[in-house]
Amino acid sequence: MTPSIKLYGYATSPYVRKTGAFLYYKKLPFTHVPVNPFATEDTLGKFGGTQVPVLEIDDEWRRESSDHALWLDEKFPERPLCPAEHREKILEIDDWVSHSFLMLNFRGALDEDDSLQRRFRFWRLAAIVSAHTPLPEEVRNQWPELVQNAPFIHAMKQHMNMHESTRDMQTRVMAELIGHIGEGPYIGGFAQPTMLDLAIVPQLLFGFFTGLEEKLAVFQAPSLKDWIIRVAGYLPENPVLAHNMAMVRTLKDAL
Ligand SMILES: N[C@@H](CCC(=O)N[C@@H](CS)C(=O)NCC(=O)O)C(=O)O
């Protein structure tokens, strides 16, 4: 029997995009259930709590995106996200993905910066959420403040060195990423993509695909460009779970 797989969450969450990429890579058909971050009860009520992503397979469900990779491998061993023979190394690098790389998505939100440029960025993020779950206009207007004050983002400070500027953090983490890819072809030197590549690539594409960024800046580093193209080959044209209405570009526009 075909399993019923549902992924609950909003496209602006890197963790939701990460679990989405796991499902795409494993070629598992699933339903994306968009969650309104200000009315989570509507969709997440039966799970309790507000954190996304939630992955539901038939009558079981789990939180925590990295656990999703292991759970999916247990249930659907084909195209492993974390092959048993490399598990230790993968989980060690995954710690870096969770505590360094994914923190990049939130670091900028914590900056004291009231520039119009920043407001436009956050308004566009609100529009991306709203494309799936319409938000009241006052919520969309207040999005820059709402995100800046979100308790779960403040809790992430424990994984950040707040004395390091956002720009320095970006430069450092991207250099670390290049180090982890090394000679490739995939992160950790593995011959096939793993949960590590799939956790990262959707994040690097999201801003460009949804119009937050004009250029796919990471393409300036040839080793990153080749690696992204390799990983994206396993993913659909829109791998970021944004509503098609919010998609303004695809990878072809960067080539
Ligand atoms: N460690 C979790 C982190 C998930 C997470 O922080 N999700 C955020 C969205 S980006 C969230 O749901 N925040 C609202 C909340 O926690 O109530 C994972 O990997 O799934």
The ligand as a Gaussian input file, in Angstrom:
#p B3LYP/6-31G(d) Opt

LIG

0 1
 N       15.708000      21.512000      15.461000
 C       14.468000      21.727000      14.756000
 C       14.290000      23.216000      14.560000
 C       12.943000      23.585000      13.979000
 C       12.614000      25.068000      14.136000
 O       13.311000      25.812000      14.826000
 N       11.552000      25.496000      13.471000
 C       11.109000      26.863000      13.571000
 C       10.831000      27.451000      12.183000
 S       12.282000      27.810000      11.313000
 C        9.781000      26.907000      14.319000
 O        8.930000      26.068000      14.147000
 N        9.614000      27.965000      15.150000
 C        8.387000      28.233000      15.826000
 C        8.292000      27.490000      17.127000
 O        9.281000      26.821000      17.524000
 O        7.258000      27.624000      17.749000
 C       14.482000      20.950000      13.450000
 O       15.578000      20.669000      12.945000
 O       13.416000      20.566000      12.944000

